[in-house]
C-alpha cells in the first residue's frame, strides 16, 4: 500500500551484524547472471494471475512440499552428505557474531512512532517508528503510546514515564540470556523479540576424539508483557524458539515473525591431528553422523514458558508437511514465518499459523497483504559451498506469503531475480504486483555492474517476471530505493556521482526510465515530503573521485518524472548519520526532518540531532539538539516526538528537548 508523498505514517529488523553461517546456501541459483546493457532497456514477459495457496503445488511448482517427516529427512541427508568434510559441513564451523544490528536491510515515507493500532488514550500528538508501509508497524528498539516510553538498550528492556521524565521499571525476560531485542507495542501489551547466541562449545569424547556442534546455538524468545501498570510490568508468558530472529511486522494486533533456524542436533568430529589419515577418518565419521541423523536434528523446536520462565517440553515448531523447499538447493536452514495475536485473551505467545521453507533469508518486506523474504547471494559469503568466482552467477530468491488473513500465513509464491538487494526498500507490493530493484554484481566493490527494476506477479505459486528495465547505473551500485506510488519508483545508484532515476511502472509489462538526474554524492535514504518533493539523506562526494565529504540532505523536485531536479542541498562536512543504514533513525514531523548525526572537526565534535525545515520548496538549516555528552558512545539512534518535546534515544539513555528550539530539558540515564 502506498501513501501520497509527505503523508504521515503510524522497523531489522534488527539485522544481524554478521551473516549466520548456516544460512545455507542461498545458493538459489547456479545459473548465469544477467549482463549489463549499454543503456536502460525494457522487456516484457507473460502476465501471471494474482493468487496464492497453501503447499498444494504440483511437481513443477516453485516450492516443493514434503509429504512426511521421512521425506524431509531424506532430503536433508542427501543434500548434506556431499557437503561434509573433516570439519563438518562446508569445511567446518565458522564462528560468527549473531548479535543483531539495527538496519533498514533490510529502508519510508512517513514518520510515526507508537505501534500502529496501539489504542492509547494519550491525547497529545506523537510520532513513532518510521515504517516503510502505512498500516504495517515494524519492530524497533523504542516504542511509545504518548505517556510511556519502552526502550531496548544495552541488554535491558526499560519503561520510562514521559511526563515525569523518570525511569519506572526494568523488565526481566525469562530465560532470554543476553538480550538483544526489538519491541512491538499494542495498547498496553508489549511484545519483546529477543535473540541470543550461546557460546560455541567444544566437546571432548575422550583423548582420541574432539567434537563440536555444526552451528552455534541461537535462541529467539518472544515474550508478552502486560504494561497496565508500567511501574510493575507483568510477564504473561513466552515462547523460546531454536533459531535467529530476522524481523517482525504487526498489522492491527496480528504479528508476523520471521526466523532462520540452523540444524541443532548435528555434532561433528574434527581431525585429531594434522595428518591426511586423520582428515579421512574425521570425514568418514561425519558422513556417518549425517546418515544416522533424525528429523529432530534438522528442524527447529519451541518451548512454551510461563510467567516464571518454567518451560514445557520442547516440540517441533513446524509440522513437516508445512515445510517446503525451492526447486533448486537453497541450503539446510529452515526459514519460518510465525503468526500470533498480540492481543490474545490468554496472554500466551502461541502461534496460530506456521509455515517453513528449507532456505535462509535476511531481507524482510511486508505490505498489508504480502510478506516477502529475500534470500541474497551475500547470505552464503562465508559458507564456502561455492567458489568465490561463482558469486556473479547467483540470484536473489524471493518467497512471498499471503498475510491478508490476520490469523494465518499462507505460502503464495517464489521466484528469482538476478543480482542483490540493497535492503527492504528494494521491494514493494501493491495489488498483487511486486516490484524489486537489484544490482547485478559479484562483489560489492566491483565496477562490472548494472541495475534493474523488475515487475513480478504471482502465477500459481511462482513469481513470474512480467516486465523489467535494465541498464541503470552502469559500473555503479544501488544505494537507495523508494516506491513513490504504484506507478513511480525512485532509484539512486552511486560510484562517483549520484544518478537519481525515476522509473515509470504504470504499465507493469513495460516499465521505463522516465527521467534521470546526475549530481555528486548519493542519497542512502529517500523520503517523500509532499507536493512532488523528495528528501534524500546521504553523503556529498567529490565529482571526480567519488570520495565522500560529509553528510548531506537534498531536496528533489520529482513532480515531473521526466525532469527531476535538485532544489537545494544542506551539507555538514566530516559527518555521518545512522539514517544512512537504518531508516528507523529518521524522523519527519510537521515539515521538519530530524537526522541523528556525528560531526568531527578540529575545534569541537558534535553528536546529536540536526534538523532541516521545509518552507515551500526550500530547506533551512534548523536548530540542533546536542547530546548531553559528546562522543560516538552517545550518538542518538532514534528520534521521536511526544507533545511539545523531541526525544532522543542514545547509548546512554533518553534525552528530552523543546520541540520548537531543541533546547535540552532533561536527561534520563538508562543504566545497563
N, C-alpha and C positions, 0 to 999 in steps of 0.2 A: 504494500500500500504506500502510495506516495502522498506527500503534502505539498502545498504550494510553497515556493521559496520564501523562507523567513517565518513560516508558521512555527508556533511554539509547540514542542513535543513533551509529552508527560515525562553494560556494558556490561576473559578472555580468560571474553573471558579472561579471567585470569589466563594469561598464556604462559606456558612453561618456558623458563629461561633457557632450557636446552631440550633438544629432541629426545623423546623417550626411545631408548634403544630398540625395544621390541616393536616399535612401530612398524614392524614387519612389513616392510616392504611395500610401501605404496608403490611397489613396482607395478603400478597399474598399467604399464604397457611397455613391453619391449618392442615397440613399433616405431617406425621412423617418425620423427617430429617434423612439423611444418617448417619450411624455409621461408625467410623473409622475401618480400616482393619489393620491387623498385618504388612502389608508392601505394597509398591506400587503395584497396580494391574490394569489391563485394561479390559474393557468390550466394546462390540460393539453393536450398535443398527442399525435400518434401516436407509438407506441413503435417505434424503429428496431431493427434487428438489430445485434449486435456483429459486427465482422469487419473486413476490410480487403483491400487488394490492391495490386498494382503499378499502373503507369499504363496500365490497360486499360479506363478508363471510357468509357461511351458518350457521345454528344454532349451529353446533359443532365446529365452529372456535374459535381461541384463544381470539379474541376480538369480542364482540357483538355490532353491530351498533344500533343506535336509529333511528327509522323511523320518529319521530316527537318530538317536544318540550314537548308535553303532556306525551309521553312515558318516556322521560328523567326525567321529573319532578316526575312521579310516582316512578321511580327507586330511586331518591334521597329521597323522602318521606318515602318509605317503608324501605330503609336501615337505615335511620337516626332515625326513631321512636324508635326502641328498645334500641338505644344508649343514649337516652335523659334521664336526671335525674334532680334533683332540681337545679343544677348549669349549665345546658345546656348539650352540647354534651360531652361525655367521662368524666363526673364528673366535668365539668365546665372549663372555660377558664384558661389556664396556660400562664402566661407571658413568653415571650421568646425574646431573642436577635436576631433580624433579620438582623443585620448588616452582611456583608459578610467578610470572612477572606480568604486571599489568600492561596490556597491549590494546590494540584495536584490531590484531590479526589481525587477527584476525583480526575499519572505520567505517555527520549526520545532521540531519537538518534541524533540529531544534534543540533547545536547552531545556531540560526538565530534570526533576530530581527525585521526588518521592516516588515510591513504586507506583506504577500505573494501577489504578483501581484500589488504592490504599484505603479509601473511605475515611480518611482522617477528618475530624471535626474542626481542625485548626482553620481559623478564618483568614489568617494572613497569607499573602502570596508567597510562594516558594518555588524554587527551581528543583532540579534533580538530575538524575543520570542523563547524560547526553546520548539518548538512544538512537540507534540507526533508523528504526522504523516506528511510525506512530502506532501506539497501542501495544507495542512489544517491549516490555521492560527487560533490561539487561542486568544481570548480577553485577554488583560493584562493591567497592571497599567502603562506601559510605551511603547510608540511606536516611531519609528524614521524612517525618509527617508534618513538620512545621512546629512541633512542640518538643520532640526528642530527636536526637541525632545518634544513630548507631554506626559505629566505626569498626573496621577490621584493620588493626595496625600493630606491627611489632609482635605478632603472635597472640594478640588479645582482642576479644570482642567486648566493646565497652559502650555504655549508654550515657549520653550527656543531656542535661536539661538545657534547651536552647534559650529559654527566657532568663534563667538564673545564671547560665554560663558556668555550670559546675558538673563534675562527674557524678553520676548517680549510681552506677553499678558496673561490675565486670562479670561477664557470663562465662561460666566454666563449661566447656564442651566435653561430655563424657567420652573417654577413650579415643580422642581425636589425635593424640600425640602432639607433635609440634605443629601449631595451627598456622596454615596459610589459607586464608578463607575469603570468599566473596559472600555477599548478602542479597537477599530479596526481602522486601517488607510489604505485607498485605494487611492493612489495618494495623492492629497491634500484634499480629503474628509475624515473627521473624523466622526466616529460613536461612540457616548458616550452611554454606557449602565449603567444607574444609578438606584439605588434602595433606597427606604426609607420606613420607618415604622412610621406611626403616633402613637401618644400616645394612650394607651389603655383606652378609655373613660368609665366612669361610669355615667350612665344617670338615672335621677330620674323621675318617672312618678307620683310623689306625695308621701306623707308620708307613704303610705302603700305598695309602690312598688318600687323596685330597679332593673334596667335592665342594661345589658351590651351586646355589640356585641359578637357574638360567637368567632370571631377571630380578632386579631389586624389588622387594615387595612394596607396592603402593596401595594406599587406602584412601577412599573418599568417604567422608561421613556427612550425611545430610541430617541436620538437627532442626527440630521445630521448637521455638521458644515463645512463650506467652509473655507479652510485654504490657499486659493490662495495668500492672503496677511496675513501671520502669525502674523503680528503685529496688525491686525484688523480683527479677525475672525468674520464670519457672520453665525449666526444660521439660518438655512434654514427652519427648521420645526421639529416636534417631534410627537411621539405618546406616550400617557400616559395610562398605562395598569394596571388593577387590578391584582396583583399577584407579586410573588417574583422571581427575576432573579436567574437562576441556572448557565447557561453557554451560550457561543456563539462560533460559528465557522464561518470562511469565506473561501470560495473556489473561487478564482478569485474575483469577486465582489458580489457573492451570499452569503448572510448571513443567518445562521440558529440560531434562538434564542429560548432557552428553558426556560419556565416559569412554576411555580406551583401556582395556584390560589385557595385560600380558599373561601368558601361561604361568601359573603359580606353583604347579606341582612337579616341575622338572628339576632335577638335581644332577649336574654333570660332573664327571671325573676330569681332573686335569693331569697332564703328564707328571710322573713323579721324578723325572729327570729331564735333561735337555736332549736326550738321545732320540734317534728316529724310532727305535723299538718302543720307547715309552709313548711317543706320539701315536703309533699304530695301536698300541694296547688301549690308550685312552679313547681313540676313535671308535674302536670296537665296543668298548663299554658304553659309550654314549649312544651309539646306534641301538644298543640293547635297551637303553633307557626309553628311547622312543618306541621301540617295538612293544615294550611292556607297559607303556603309559595307559592310563584310563581316561575317560572323558572328563573326570573331575580334575585331572592335572591341567586341562586346557581351558575350560570355561570359567567365567567369574562366579563368585559366590557372594551371598549377602547375609548379614546378621541383623536382627531387629534388636534395638537397645531400648530399655525402659528409662525412666527419668533418672535413675541412679547409675545407669550405664551397664546394668546386667544384660548379658547377651543371650539371645536364643541360639539354638543350634544352627550352624551355617547351612544354607540351602543354595541351590543353583539360582543365579539371578534371572536367567532366561531359559525357557524351555528350548530344548534342541530344535524343535520344529519351528520355533520363532527366530531361528538364526539362518541366514543365507550367506552365499558367497558371490563375489563378482565372477564374471565369465573368464577373467584372467587372474592369475595369482596376485593377491594383494597383501600377503603377509600372514602371520599367525596370530595376530592380535584380534580381539573382539571389540568392535565398536558398538556401543549400546546407547539407545535413546530411551530414557525412562520418563513416564508421565505420572505426576501425582498432584493432588489438590492441596494447595497451601491452606485452604480454609476448611479442611475436613473436620467433622464434628468430634471424632475420636482422638484427635491430637496426634495421631501417629503419622509416620512417614512411610506409607505403604504404596508402592507403585500400582496404578490402575491399569497400566499397559507397559510392556517392554518389548522392544524389537532389537535384533542384533545383526551385524554384518561382520564377516571374517575379513577385517581390513583395519586400517588405522585412520586417523583424521585429526587435523589440527585447527582448521578454519571452520567456524560455525556461523551461519547466517539464518535469520528467521524473519518471515513476514507473518501476517496473521493466519495464513493458510498453509504455508510450507516451511519446513526446516530443512536446510541443506548443509551437509557436511562435506567439506572438500579434503581430499587426500592429495597432498602436494608432493612433488618429486623430492623436495627437501626433507621429507619425513624419513627417508631411507639413507640420508647422507652418511650416517655413522654405522650403518649396518654391514657394509662390506659385501652385500649379496650381489651387487652389480659392480662392474668395473666403473671407475670414475668416467671413462670415456663414453659410457653408455648413458650418462645423465641427460645428454641432449635428446635422447630417444624417449624420455619419459613424458607422460602426460599426467594431468591432474584429473583424478576421479571425482565425480560428483554423485552423491547419494541424496535423493530427495525423499522427504517424508511428509505425508499429509497430516496436518495438525489442526484441521478445521473443527474436529470434534474435541471438546475440552478434555474428555476422559480417555481418549485413545490416540495412539500414534500408529499410522499405517504406512508401510513402505509404498512409495509412489513410483520411483524410477531411478535408474542410474545411467550415467554416461561418462564420456571422457572428452577433455579438451586439451589441445597441445599447449605446453608451457606451464607457468606457475602463476599463482595469485598473490597479489601484494598483501592482502588482508581481507577481512569480511566484506569490506565495501566494494570489492571487485564483483560481488554477487548481488543479484536483485531478482525478485519475483513479483509479478503483478498479473492477476487474471489468468494464471496458468502459463504465462510466458516468463522464461528465465533468461536473464542477460548476465554474461560473465566476461570480464576483461582479463586478458592474460598476456604475459611476456614470454616469448619462446626463447629460451636460453639454457645452456648447460651450466653456466656459472653466473653468480650474481654480478661479478665484475667484468663479464665478457662483453665485447662490443659487437659480437656476431648475433644481433638480436633484432626483433621486431615485435610489435604488439598488435593485438587483435581484440575486437569485440564480437562475441558470438551470441546468437539468439537461439535458445533451445525450447522445445515443447515436449510434453510427455506423450509418447506414442506407445500405448500399452504400458509396460513397465521399463521402457527405455527413454532416456533423454536424447532426443534427436535434434541435431543442429539443422535449423531451417533457414538461417541466414547468417552472414558474417561480413565483417570488413577487416582487412588485413593491411599490413604495411605501415602502421603508425609507429613513429619514434624509432626509425632505423638507427641502430647502434646504441639505443637508449633502453631504459627500463621504466616501467610504470612506477610512479611514486604515490599517486592517489587517484581515486575514482569517486565520482558522485553521480548518482542517478537522480536528475533534477525533476523528472516527470516520467510517465510511461513512454514518452516519445523522445526524450532528450537525455543524453549522458555526457558527463564531462570527464575527461581522462587527461592526466598530466604524466608525461614521460620526462626523463632528465638524463643527461650526461654532462653537457656543458651549458646548454640553455634549457629553458622550460617551455616546451610546446604544450599549450593547452588546446586539446582537441574537443570540439563539440560534435557529438555523433547523433544523427537523426535516426531514430528507430521506429518512426511512425508506421513504416511497413516492415514488420518483423522479418520478412523474407529478403529484404533489400536494405539493410542498414547502410548508412553512408556518412562520411565525414562532411558535415555541413560547413564548419569553419575551423580555423587554426590560428593560434597566436603564439609567437616565439618571443620570449623575454629571458633575461639572465635569471639564474636561480631556479627554484622549484617550489611547489606547494605540496606538503606532505599530508595536509588535511584540507578538505573543501567543505564549505558550509553555506547553504543558500540563506540570504538575508532579506529577501523580498524585492518586488518590483524589478525582476530580471537581474538582480545583483547577486554576486557570488563572492564569498570571502575565502581567501587561501592563506593558510599558515604553513610556513616552511623556512627555507633558507635563501638569502641572497647569495649570488655567486659571481665570480669573475667570468665575463662572457667569453674570454679567450681560453682559459684553463679549466673552468668549471670548479675551481676551488671555492668552497663556501666561505662566506664572510660574516654571517650573522643572521639572527632571527629576522624574518620579515612577515608582515601581514599585508596582503594585497587585496584590493577591491576590484573585481572584474564586472564589466557590463556584458551579460550574456543574453540580453533581451532579443538581440538579433543574432541568431545562431550562426549566420554566415559571416558575421563581423564581430567576433569577440574582441574586447579592448580592456586594457588595464587602466582604470580611472585614477588609482592612487596607490602608493606603496609607503608603508612605515617600516623602518629598519632599526635594529639595535645591534651594533657591532659586538662580536665575540659573545653571542648569546645563543641559547637554545631553549627549547620548551618540551615538556613531556607530551604536549599535543601532537608533536611530530611523529610519535609512535603509539599514542593511546588517545583515541578520540574522546574518551570519557573525562579527560583532563580539561576539555574546552567547555566554556560557558558562554552562551549568547542570551542576554537578558535585556529586554527593553532597549533595543538598538545599540547595545554595547557588547563588545567582545572582551572577555576576560581570559587572559592567557598566562598561566603559570610559567615562570622563566627564571633562568640563572644567567647573570651577566658577569663577565670578568673584565676588569680594567686595571690599569696601573694605579689608579687612585683609590677606588673602592669597589668591591664586589657587591652585587645585589642579588638577593633571592627573594622571590615574592610573586606578585601578580601584576602584569601590565594590563592596561585597558586601552581600547580603541573605540571611539564613539562615532557612530554613523549619523551624519547630518545631511539629509537629502542624498546626494551622490558623491559625498566626500567623507574621508576618515579624519578624525582628530585624535592625536595622542592624548589620552586621558590620564587621570591620576594613577599613582602606583600604590599597591599595598605591600609594604615591606615586611618580610618575616621578622619575627622577634629576634632571631639570631641569624646572622649571615653565614653562608657556607652551604655546601651541597647537601649536608645532612639535614637541613631544614627547608629544603626546596619543596613547595607545595605540590601535591599530586592531584588534588581536587579543589574545585571552586564551586560554591553553591550559594543561593540566596534564600534567606528567610526574612520576610517582612522588610524592614529598613536596614538590614545588615547583609554584608557579604561575609561568607565564612570560607576559610581555607583549611584543608587537612594536609599537614606535613608529617615528616618522620617523627617529630617530637610531640605532635598533638594538634589541637584546633586553635584557630585564631578568629576573632570577630572584628569586623571593620564597619565603619559607617558607609552605607551604600552610596551616598552622594559624593563623598570626599575621599573614601578609602582611608580615613583616619583610623588608626588602631584603637580598639576599645577594650579588648580583653584577650588574654592568652589562657588557654585551658590545657595544661600538660596532660598527656595520656601516658602514664608510666608503662614500661614494658616489663 
